[in-house]
Amino acid sequence: MSRQSAVHVLAGLLVLVSLALAYWVNHWWLLLAVFVGANLLQSGFTGFCPAETIFARLGLKDAPCAQTARKT
């Protein structure tokens, strides 16, 4: 699994967990989904993602660029 895939899986999992906890426990758990969304938004503009940095330190490799992997 590449770092980018791991970030997508983590973000999706956190949003789903947040929604489930908000439904069954307390509506304040929706703030977790807001935090994840805000982090994804700032990551899109700045290119900095804390989760990707953590996954890099854990040893996950970056995905190869699609254009360089494809022979044209």
Summary of the structure (lengths in Angstrom):
residues: 72
radius of gyration: 15.1
end to end distance: 25.2
largest distance: 53.2
contacts: 164
relative contact order: 0.18
helix: 75%
strand: 0%
